[in-house]
């Protein structure tokens, strides 16, 4: 039994019929609209693109996000790309 108060999440992405996406191991929800949803996960920034998407369930205490809608793509961003972009913006 884990007595530590820090949750232990396992990152997992489950896609059901391209209409429901279940993400476990989410740490925060970034921006979202009906065409794109961004979130931080245990494995990095995850971007989901589609049509008519809504966040059906959001439980960050359990690290779970459920998205409904037509899912067209799922992809991770590399952390180095984000840091370089931020550095470039700060130096301008």
PDB file as gemmi writes it, atoms N, CA and C in Angstrom:
CRYST1    1.000    1.000    1.000  90.00  90.00  90.00 P 1                      
ATOM      1  N   UNK A   1       0.837  -1.185   0.000  1.00  0.00           N  
ATOM      2  CA  UNK A   1       0.000   0.000   0.000  1.00  0.00           C  
ATOM      3  C   UNK A   1       0.877   1.242   0.000  1.00  0.00           C  
ATOM      4  N   UNK A   2       0.529   2.183  -0.818  1.00  0.00           N  
ATOM      5  CA  UNK A   2       1.278   3.432  -0.928  1.00  0.00           C  
ATOM      6  C   UNK A   2       0.714   4.436   0.077  1.00  0.00           C  
ATOM      7  N   UNK A   3       1.510   4.797   1.076  1.00  0.00           N  
ATOM      8  CA  UNK A   3       1.062   5.748   2.097  1.00  0.00           C  
ATOM      9  C   UNK A   3       1.491   7.175   1.770  1.00  0.00           C  
ATOM     10  N   UNK A   4       2.344   7.332   0.769  1.00  0.00           N  
ATOM     11  CA  UNK A   4       2.772   8.659   0.343  1.00  0.00           C  
ATOM     12  C   UNK A   4       1.584   9.384  -0.296  1.00  0.00           C  
ATOM     13  N   UNK A   5       1.452  10.689  -0.066  1.00  0.00           N  
ATOM     14  CA  UNK A   5       0.327  11.461  -0.607  1.00  0.00           C  
ATOM     15  C   UNK A   5       0.512  11.822  -2.083  1.00  0.00           C  
ATOM     16  N   UNK A   6       1.716  11.634  -2.617  1.00  0.00           N  
ATOM     17  CA  UNK A   6       1.956  11.933  -4.014  1.00  0.00           C  
ATOM     18  C   UNK A   6       1.338  10.841  -4.876  1.00  0.00           C  
ATOM     19  N   UNK A   7       0.453  11.211  -5.826  1.00  0.00           N  
ATOM     20  CA  UNK A   7      -0.165  10.181  -6.661  1.00  0.00           C  
ATOM     21  C   UNK A   7       0.851   9.522  -7.584  1.00  0.00           C  
ATOM     22  N   UNK A   8       0.663   8.245  -7.823  1.00  0.00           N  
ATOM     23  CA  UNK A   8       1.504   7.507  -8.755  1.00  0.00           C  
ATOM     24  C   UNK A   8       0.659   7.233  -9.987  1.00  0.00           C  
ATOM     25  N   UNK A   9       0.981   7.936 -11.110  1.00  0.00           N  
ATOM     26  CA  UNK A   9       0.216   7.793 -12.334  1.00  0.00           C  
ATOM     27  C   UNK A   9       1.023   7.020 -13.351  1.00  0.00           C  
ATOM     28  N   UNK A  10       0.319   6.351 -14.163  1.00  0.00           N  
ATOM     29  CA  UNK A  10       0.906   5.686 -15.315  1.00  0.00           C  
ATOM     30  C   UNK A  10       0.282   6.340 -16.532  1.00  0.00           C  
ATOM     31  N   UNK A  11       1.127   6.827 -17.443  1.00  0.00           N  
ATOM     32  CA  UNK A  11       0.597   7.510 -18.623  1.00  0.00           C  
ATOM     33  C   UNK A  11       0.080   6.485 -19.620  1.00  0.00           C  
ATOM     34  N   UNK A  12      -1.165   6.686 -20.030  1.00  0.00           N  
ATOM     35  CA  UNK A  12      -1.800   5.782 -20.982  1.00  0.00           C  
ATOM     36  C   UNK A  12      -2.803   6.562 -21.808  1.00  0.00           C  
ATOM     37  N   UNK A  13      -2.843   6.293 -23.111  1.00  0.00           N  
ATOM     38  CA  UNK A  13      -3.791   6.924 -24.021  1.00  0.00           C  
ATOM     39  C   UNK A  13      -4.624   5.822 -24.658  1.00  0.00           C  
ATOM     40  N   UNK A  14      -5.962   5.941 -24.534  1.00  0.00           N  
ATOM     41  CA  UNK A  14      -6.866   4.951 -25.113  1.00  0.00           C  
ATOM     42  C   UNK A  14      -7.826   5.661 -26.063  1.00  0.00           C  
ATOM     43  N   UNK A  15      -7.858   5.211 -27.304  1.00  0.00           N  
ATOM     44  CA  UNK A  15      -8.748   5.776 -28.315  1.00  0.00           C  
ATOM     45  C   UNK A  15      -9.797   4.726 -28.661  1.00  0.00           C  
ATOM     46  N   UNK A  16     -11.082   5.116 -28.527  1.00  0.00           N  
ATOM     47  CA  UNK A  16     -12.190   4.210 -28.789  1.00  0.00           C  
ATOM     48  C   UNK A  16     -12.944   4.721 -30.014  1.00  0.00           C  
ATOM     49  N   UNK A  17     -12.888   3.965 -31.111  1.00  0.00           N  
ATOM     50  CA  UNK A  17     -13.613   4.278 -32.344  1.00  0.00           C  
ATOM     51  C   UNK A  17     -13.393   5.703 -32.851  1.00  0.00           C  
ATOM     52  N   UNK A  18     -12.247   6.295 -32.577  1.00  0.00           N  
ATOM     53  CA  UNK A  18     -11.920   7.667 -32.979  1.00  0.00           C  
ATOM     54  C   UNK A  18     -12.924   8.699 -32.482  1.00  0.00           C  
ATOM     55  N   UNK A  19     -13.776   8.322 -31.535  1.00  0.00           N  
ATOM     56  CA  UNK A  19     -14.783   9.240 -31.002  1.00  0.00           C  
ATOM     57  C   UNK A  19     -14.614   9.539 -29.522  1.00  0.00           C  
ATOM     58  N   UNK A  20     -13.817   8.750 -28.830  1.00  0.00           N  
ATOM     59  CA  UNK A  20     -13.588   8.978 -27.406  1.00  0.00           C  
ATOM     60  C   UNK A  20     -12.119   8.705 -27.115  1.00  0.00           C  
ATOM     61  N   UNK A  21     -11.471   9.664 -26.449  1.00  0.00           N  
ATOM     62  CA  UNK A  21     -10.061   9.561 -26.099  1.00  0.00           C  
ATOM     63  C   UNK A  21      -9.938   9.661 -24.584  1.00  0.00           C  
ATOM     64  N   UNK A  22      -9.308   8.655 -23.975  1.00  0.00           N  
ATOM     65  CA  UNK A  22      -9.124   8.621 -22.526  1.00  0.00           C  
ATOM     66  C   UNK A  22      -7.631   8.742 -22.257  1.00  0.00           C  
ATOM     67  N   UNK A  23      -7.245   9.769 -21.523  1.00  0.00           N  
ATOM     68  CA  UNK A  23      -5.844  10.009 -21.201  1.00  0.00           C  
ATOM     69  C   UNK A  23      -5.659   9.852 -19.703  1.00  0.00           C  
ATOM     70  N   UNK A  24      -4.798   8.943 -19.301  1.00  0.00           N  
ATOM     71  CA  UNK A  24      -4.408   8.775 -17.903  1.00  0.00           C  
ATOM     72  C   UNK A  24      -2.977   9.280 -17.755  1.00  0.00           C  
ATOM     73  N   UNK A  25      -2.682   9.912 -16.645  1.00  0.00           N  
ATOM     74  CA  UNK A  25      -1.355  10.467 -16.423  1.00  0.00           C  
ATOM     75  C   UNK A  25      -1.253  11.913 -16.860  1.00  0.00           C  
ATOM     76  N   UNK A  26      -2.392  12.596 -16.976  1.00  0.00           N  
ATOM     77  CA  UNK A  26      -2.392  14.023 -17.326  1.00  0.00           C  
ATOM     78  C   UNK A  26      -2.084  14.844 -16.083  1.00  0.00           C  
ATOM     79  N   UNK A  27      -1.258  15.863 -16.242  1.00  0.00           N  
ATOM     80  CA  UNK A  27      -0.906  16.713 -15.101  1.00  0.00           C  
ATOM     81  C   UNK A  27      -1.595  18.073 -15.152  1.00  0.00           C  
ATOM     82  N   UNK A  28      -1.918  18.556 -16.360  1.00  0.00           N  
ATOM     83  CA  UNK A  28      -2.665  19.813 -16.486  1.00  0.00           C  
ATOM     84  C   UNK A  28      -3.275  19.911 -17.878  1.00  0.00           C  
ATOM     85  N   UNK A  29      -4.343  20.683 -17.965  1.00  0.00           N  
ATOM     86  CA  UNK A  29      -5.009  20.930 -19.241  1.00  0.00           C  
ATOM     87  C   UNK A  29      -4.623  22.325 -19.696  1.00  0.00           C  
ATOM     88  N   UNK A  30      -4.100  22.416 -20.905  1.00  0.00           N  
ATOM     89  CA  UNK A  30      -3.718  23.714 -21.466  1.00  0.00           C  
ATOM     90  C   UNK A  30      -4.897  24.337 -22.180  1.00  0.00           C  
ATOM     91  N   UNK A  31      -4.668  24.786 -23.385  1.00  0.00           N  
ATOM     92  CA  UNK A  31      -5.740  25.395 -24.165  1.00  0.00           C  
ATOM     93  C   UNK A  31      -6.573  24.313 -24.834  1.00  0.00           C  
ATOM     94  N   UNK A  32      -7.837  24.657 -25.065  1.00  0.00           N  
ATOM     95  CA  UNK A  32      -8.670  23.713 -25.803  1.00  0.00           C  
ATOM     96  C   UNK A  32      -9.833  24.438 -26.463  1.00  0.00           C  
ATOM     97  N   UNK A  33     -10.211  23.912 -27.619  1.00  0.00           N  
ATOM     98  CA  UNK A  33     -11.414  24.325 -28.336  1.00  0.00           C  
ATOM     99  C   UNK A  33     -11.901  23.097 -29.095  1.00  0.00           C  
ATOM    100  N   UNK A  34     -12.869  23.273 -29.965  1.00  0.00           N  
ATOM    101  CA  UNK A  34     -13.450  22.104 -30.627  1.00  0.00           C  
ATOM    102  C   UNK A  34     -12.531  21.471 -31.668  1.00  0.00           C  
ATOM    103  N   UNK A  35     -11.422  22.152 -32.024  1.00  0.00           N  
ATOM    104  CA  UNK A  35     -10.502  21.616 -33.027  1.00  0.00           C  
ATOM    105  C   UNK A  35      -9.159  21.171 -32.476  1.00  0.00           C  
ATOM    106  N   UNK A  36      -8.754  21.678 -31.297  1.00  0.00           N  
ATOM    107  CA  UNK A  36      -7.453  21.309 -30.747  1.00  0.00           C  
ATOM    108  C   UNK A  36      -7.471  21.380 -29.217  1.00  0.00           C  
ATOM    109  N   UNK A  37      -6.861  20.370 -28.599  1.00  0.00           N  
ATOM    110  CA  UNK A  37      -6.739  20.312 -27.140  1.00  0.00           C  
ATOM    111  C   UNK A  37      -5.278  20.013 -26.816  1.00  0.00           C  
ATOM    112  N   UNK A  38      -4.691  20.808 -25.912  1.00  0.00           N  
ATOM    113  CA  UNK A  38      -3.314  20.611 -25.470  1.00  0.00           C  
ATOM    114  C   UNK A  38      -3.306  20.329 -23.977  1.00  0.00           C  
ATOM    115  N   UNK A  39      -2.448  19.395 -23.572  1.00  0.00           N  
ATOM    116  CA  UNK A  39      -2.353  19.051 -22.153  1.00  0.00           C  
ATOM    117  C   UNK A  39      -0.948  18.562 -21.823  1.00  0.00           C  
ATOM    118  N   UNK A  40      -0.549  18.772 -20.574  1.00  0.00           N  
ATOM    119  CA  UNK A  40       0.706  18.217 -20.072  1.00  0.00           C  
ATOM    120  C   UNK A  40       0.419  16.834 -19.521  1.00  0.00           C  
ATOM    121  N   UNK A  41       1.318  15.888 -19.836  1.00  0.00           N  
ATOM    122  CA  UNK A  41       1.194  14.527 -19.317  1.00  0.00           C  
ATOM    123  C   UNK A  41       2.513  14.128 -18.681  1.00  0.00           C  
ATOM    124  N   UNK A  42       2.533  12.957 -18.073  1.00  0.00           N  
ATOM    125  CA  UNK A  42       3.762  12.425 -17.490  1.00  0.00           C  
ATOM    126  C   UNK A  42       4.833  12.215 -18.558  1.00  0.00           C  
ATOM    127  N   UNK A  43       4.426  12.093 -19.836  1.00  0.00           N  
ATOM    128  CA  UNK A  43       5.362  11.836 -20.927  1.00  0.00           C  
ATOM    129  C   UNK A  43       5.593  13.044 -21.824  1.00  0.00           C  
ATOM    130  N   UNK A  44       5.114  14.219 -21.430  1.00  0.00           N  
ATOM    131  CA  UNK A  44       5.329  15.432 -22.221  1.00  0.00           C  
ATOM    132  C   UNK A  44       4.022  16.070 -22.652  1.00  0.00           C  
ATOM    133  N   UNK A  45       4.146  17.140 -23.440  1.00  0.00           N  
ATOM    134  CA  UNK A  45       2.985  17.877 -23.935  1.00  0.00           C  
ATOM    135  C   UNK A  45       2.296  17.059 -25.018  1.00  0.00           C  
ATOM    136  N   UNK A  46       0.990  16.845 -24.861  1.00  0.00           N  
ATOM    137  CA  UNK A  46       0.193  16.062 -25.800  1.00  0.00           C  
ATOM    138  C   UNK A  46      -0.800  16.986 -26.491  1.00  0.00           C  
ATOM    139  N   UNK A  47      -0.831  16.941 -27.826  1.00  0.00           N  
ATOM    140  CA  UNK A  47      -1.768  17.732 -28.629  1.00  0.00           C  
ATOM    141  C   UNK A  47      -2.718  16.794 -29.344  1.00  0.00           C  
ATOM    142  N   UNK A  48      -4.009  17.093 -29.248  1.00  0.00           N  
ATOM    143  CA  UNK A  48      -5.042  16.301 -29.908  1.00  0.00           C  
ATOM    144  C   UNK A  48      -5.767  17.230 -30.872  1.00  0.00           C  
ATOM    145  N   UNK A  49      -5.918  16.795 -32.114  1.00  0.00           N  
ATOM    146  CA  UNK A  49      -6.620  17.594 -33.119  1.00  0.00           C  
ATOM    147  C   UNK A  49      -7.804  16.800 -33.643  1.00  0.00           C  
ATOM    148  N   UNK A  50      -8.892  17.525 -33.954  1.00  0.00           N  
ATOM    149  CA  UNK A  50     -10.075  16.860 -34.461  1.00  0.00           C  
ATOM    150  C   UNK A  50     -11.178  17.850 -34.767  1.00  0.00           C  
ATOM    151  N   UNK A  51     -12.418  17.350 -34.718  1.00  0.00           N  
ATOM    152  CA  UNK A  51     -13.590  18.180 -34.989  1.00  0.00           C  
ATOM    153  C   UNK A  51     -14.634  17.937 -33.909  1.00  0.00           C  
ATOM    154  N   UNK A  52     -15.288  19.006 -33.483  1.00  0.00           N  
ATOM    155  CA  UNK A  52     -16.368  18.889 -32.507  1.00  0.00           C  
ATOM    156  C   UNK A  52     -15.947  18.286 -31.184  1.00  0.00           C  
ATOM    157  N   UNK A  53     -14.712  18.538 -30.775  1.00  0.00           N  
ATOM    158  CA  UNK A  53     -14.202  17.921 -29.540  1.00  0.00           C  
ATOM    159  C   UNK A  53     -14.649  18.700 -28.307  1.00  0.00           C  
ATOM    160  N   UNK A  54     -14.970  17.955 -27.262  1.00  0.00           N  
ATOM    161  CA  UNK A  54     -15.297  18.525 -25.964  1.00  0.00           C  
ATOM    162  C   UNK A  54     -14.590  17.718 -24.889  1.00  0.00           C  
ATOM    163  N   UNK A  55     -14.303  18.363 -23.766  1.00  0.00           N  
ATOM    164  CA  UNK A  55     -13.726  17.667 -22.624  1.00  0.00           C  
ATOM    165  C   UNK A  55     -14.899  17.132 -21.805  1.00  0.00           C  
ATOM    166  N   UNK A  56     -15.101  15.829 -21.881  1.00  0.00           N  
ATOM    167  CA  UNK A  56     -16.219  15.182 -21.204  1.00  0.00           C  
ATOM    168  C   UNK A  56     -15.938  15.011 -19.714  1.00  0.00           C  
ATOM    169  N   UNK A  57     -14.685  14.700 -19.378  1.00  0.00           N  
ATOM    170  CA  UNK A  57     -14.308  14.497 -17.975  1.00  0.00           C  
ATOM    171  C   UNK A  57     -12.930  15.088 -17.744  1.00  0.00           C  
ATOM    172  N   UNK A  58     -12.776  15.787 -16.630  1.00  0.00           N  
ATOM    173  CA  UNK A  58     -11.496  16.382 -16.246  1.00  0.00           C  
ATOM    174  C   UNK A  58     -11.301  16.139 -14.761  1.00  0.00           C  
ATOM    175  N   UNK A  59     -10.361  15.261 -14.425  1.00  0.00           N  
ATOM    176  CA  UNK A  59     -10.062  14.946 -13.036  1.00  0.00           C  
ATOM    177  C   UNK A  59      -8.550  14.906 -12.883  1.00  0.00           C  
ATOM    178  N   UNK A  60      -7.950  16.059 -12.597  1.00  0.00           N  
ATOM    179  CA  UNK A  60      -6.498  16.140 -12.495  1.00  0.00           C  
ATOM    180  C   UNK A  60      -5.972  15.516 -11.208  1.00  0.00           C  
ATOM    181  N   UNK A  61      -6.825  15.356 -10.204  1.00  0.00           N  
ATOM    182  CA  UNK A  61      -6.390  14.657  -8.990  1.00  0.00           C  
ATOM    183  C   UNK A  61      -6.063  13.203  -9.298  1.00  0.00           C  
ATOM    184  N   UNK A  62      -6.818  12.610 -10.229  1.00  0.00           N  
ATOM    185  CA  UNK A  62      -6.558  11.238 -10.661  1.00  0.00           C  
ATOM    186  C   UNK A  62      -5.736  11.206 -11.945  1.00  0.00           C  
ATOM    187  N   UNK A  63      -5.484  12.374 -12.549  1.00  0.00           N  
ATOM    188  CA  UNK A  63      -4.709  12.445 -13.774  1.00  0.00           C  
ATOM    189  C   UNK A  63      -5.466  11.965 -14.993  1.00  0.00           C  
ATOM    190  N   UNK A  64      -6.784  12.141 -15.017  1.00  0.00           N  
ATOM    191  CA  UNK A  64      -7.606  11.603 -16.104  1.00  0.00           C  
ATOM    192  C   UNK A  64      -8.335  12.706 -16.857  1.00  0.00           C  
ATOM    193  N   UNK A  65      -8.269  12.640 -18.190  1.00  0.00           N  
ATOM    194  CA  UNK A  65      -9.012  13.531 -19.067  1.00  0.00           C  
ATOM    195  C   UNK A  65      -9.694  12.661 -20.124  1.00  0.00           C  
ATOM    196  N   UNK A  66     -10.985  12.895 -20.338  1.00  0.00           N  
ATOM    197  CA  UNK A  66     -11.733  12.179 -21.367  1.00  0.00           C  
ATOM    198  C   UNK A  66     -12.232  13.206 -22.380  1.00  0.00           C  
ATOM    199  N   UNK A  67     -11.941  12.956 -23.655  1.00  0.00           N  
ATOM    200  CA  UNK A  67     -12.313  13.849 -24.744  1.00  0.00           C  
ATOM    201  C   UNK A  67     -13.274  13.109 -25.666  1.00  0.00           C  
ATOM    202  N   UNK A  68     -14.348  13.801 -26.083  1.00  0.00           N  
ATOM    203  CA  UNK A  68     -15.281  13.250 -27.066  1.00  0.00           C  
ATOM    204  C   UNK A  68     -15.260  14.119 -28.305  1.00  0.00           C  
ATOM    205  N   UNK A  69     -15.500  13.511 -29.457  1.00  0.00           N  
ATOM    206  CA  UNK A  69     -15.514  14.204 -30.735  1.00  0.00           C  
ATOM    207  C   UNK A  69     -14.767  13.367 -31.747  1.00  0.00           C  
ATOM    208  N   UNK A  70     -14.647  13.865 -32.971  1.00  0.00           N  
ATOM    209  CA  UNK A  70     -13.937  13.143 -34.014  1.00  0.00           C  
ATOM    210  C   UNK A  70     -12.443  13.428 -33.886  1.00  0.00           C  
ATOM    211  N   UNK A  71     -11.666  12.415 -33.479  1.00  0.00           N  
ATOM    212  CA  UNK A  71     -10.229  12.557 -33.265  1.00  0.00           C  
ATOM    213  C   UNK A  71      -9.515  12.327 -34.595  1.00  0.00           C  
ATOM    214  N   UNK A  72      -8.700  13.312 -35.017  1.00  0.00           N  
ATOM    215  CA  UNK A  72      -7.969  13.192 -36.281  1.00  0.00           C  
ATOM    216  C   UNK A  72      -6.489  12.913 -36.065  1.00  0.00           C  
ATOM    217  N   UNK A  73      -5.891  13.474 -35.000  1.00  0.00           N  
ATOM    218  CA  UNK A  73      -4.468  13.225 -34.753  1.00  0.00           C  
ATOM    219  C   UNK A  73      -4.141  13.396 -33.279  1.00  0.00           C  
ATOM    220  N   UNK A  74      -3.131  12.650 -32.857  1.00  0.00           N  
ATOM    221  CA  UNK A  74      -2.618  12.705 -31.490  1.00  0.00           C  
ATOM    222  C   UNK A  74      -1.101  12.783 -31.615  1.00  0.00           C  
ATOM    223  N   UNK A  75      -0.483  13.775 -30.963  1.00  0.00           N  
ATOM    224  CA  UNK A  75       0.969  13.900 -31.076  1.00  0.00           C  
ATOM    225  C   UNK A  75       1.585  14.557 -29.857  1.00  0.00           C  
ATOM    226  N   UNK A  76       2.856  14.238 -29.624  1.00  0.00           N  
ATOM    227  CA  UNK A  76       3.620  14.811 -28.519  1.00  0.00           C  
ATOM    228  C   UNK A  76       4.576  15.866 -29.047  1.00  0.00           C  
ATOM    229  N   UNK A  77       4.760  16.932 -28.273  1.00  0.00           N  
ATOM    230  CA  UNK A  77       5.742  17.962 -28.605  1.00  0.00           C  
ATOM    231  C   UNK A  77       7.034  17.650 -27.876  1.00  0.00           C  
ATOM    232  N   UNK A  78       8.135  17.947 -28.539  1.00  0.00           N  
ATOM    233  CA  UNK A  78       9.438  17.778 -27.907  1.00  0.00           C  
ATOM    234  C   UNK A  78       9.706  18.981 -27.011  1.00  0.00           C  
ATOM    235  N   UNK A  79      10.211  18.749 -25.817  1.00  0.00           N  
ATOM    236  CA  UNK A  79      10.475  19.829 -24.857  1.00  0.00           C  
ATOM    237  C   UNK A  79      11.537  20.797 -25.363  1.00  0.00           C  
ATOM    238  N   UNK A  80      12.541  20.311 -26.090  1.00  0.00           N  
ATOM    239  CA  UNK A  80      13.597  21.192 -26.588  1.00  0.00           C  
ATOM    240  C   UNK A  80      13.039  22.244 -27.539  1.00  0.00           C  
ATOM    241  N   UNK A  81      12.070  21.875 -28.361  1.00  0.00           N  
ATOM    242  CA  UNK A  81      11.463  22.818 -29.301  1.00  0.00           C  
ATOM    243  C   UNK A  81      10.757  23.944 -28.557  1.00  0.00           C  
ATOM    244  N   UNK A  82      10.037  23.607 -27.493  1.00  0.00           N  
ATOM    245  CA  UNK A  82       9.329  24.621 -26.711  1.00  0.00           C  
ATOM    246  C   UNK A  82      10.309  25.564 -26.030  1.00  0.00           C  
ATOM    247  N   UNK A  83      11.373  25.044 -25.476  1.00  0.00           N  
ATOM    248  CA  UNK A  83      12.345  25.886 -24.785  1.00  0.00           C  
ATOM    249  C   UNK A  83      13.032  26.824 -25.758  1.00  0.00           C  
ATOM    250  N   UNK A  84      13.405  26.323 -26.916  1.00  0.00           N  
ATOM    251  CA  UNK A  84      14.066  27.154 -27.905  1.00  0.00           C  
ATOM    252  C   UNK A  84      13.135  28.275 -28.361  1.00  0.00           C  
ATOM    253  N   UNK A  85      11.845  27.966 -28.561  1.00  0.00           N  
ATOM    254  CA  UNK A  85      10.885  28.978 -28.975  1.00  0.00           C  
ATOM    255  C   UNK A  85      10.717  30.059 -27.925  1.00  0.00           C  
ATOM    256  N   UNK A  86      10.657  29.677 -26.675  1.00  0.00           N  
ATOM    257  CA  UNK A  86      10.525  30.632 -25.584  1.00  0.00           C  
ATOM    258  C   UNK A  86      11.776  31.501 -25.491  1.00  0.00           C  
ATOM    259  N   UNK A  87      12.945  30.887 -25.620  1.00  0.00           N  
ATOM    260  CA  UNK A  87      14.198  31.633 -25.556  1.00  0.00           C  
ATOM    261  C   UNK A  87      14.281  32.651 -26.701  1.00  0.00           C  
ATOM    262  N   UNK A  88      13.885  32.223 -27.894  1.00  0.00           N  
ATOM    263  CA  UNK A  88      13.893  33.150 -29.034  1.00  0.00           C  
ATOM    264  C   UNK A  88      12.967  34.335 -28.807  1.00  0.00           C  
ATOM    265  N   UNK A  89      11.796  34.081 -28.230  1.00  0.00           N  
ATOM    266  CA  UNK A  89      10.843  35.178 -27.971  1.00  0.00           C  
ATOM    267  C   UNK A  89      11.384  36.127 -26.918  1.00  0.00           C  
ATOM    268  N   UNK A  90      12.075  35.609 -25.911  1.00  0.00           N  
ATOM    269  CA  UNK A  90      12.619  36.471 -24.864  1.00  0.00           C  
ATOM    270  C   UNK A  90      13.778  37.333 -25.363  1.00  0.00           C  
ATOM    271  N   UNK A  91      14.554  36.807 -26.298  1.00  0.00           N  
ATOM    272  CA  UNK A  91      15.733  37.518 -26.797  1.00  0.00           C  
ATOM    273  C   UNK A  91      15.404  38.563 -27.855  1.00  0.00           C  
ATOM    274  N   UNK A  92      14.190  38.578 -28.387  1.00  0.00           N  
ATOM    275  CA  UNK A  92      13.820  39.543 -29.418  1.00  0.00           C  
ATOM    276  C   UNK A  92      13.648  40.918 -28.868  1.00  0.00           C  
TER     277      UNK A  92                                                      
END                                                                             
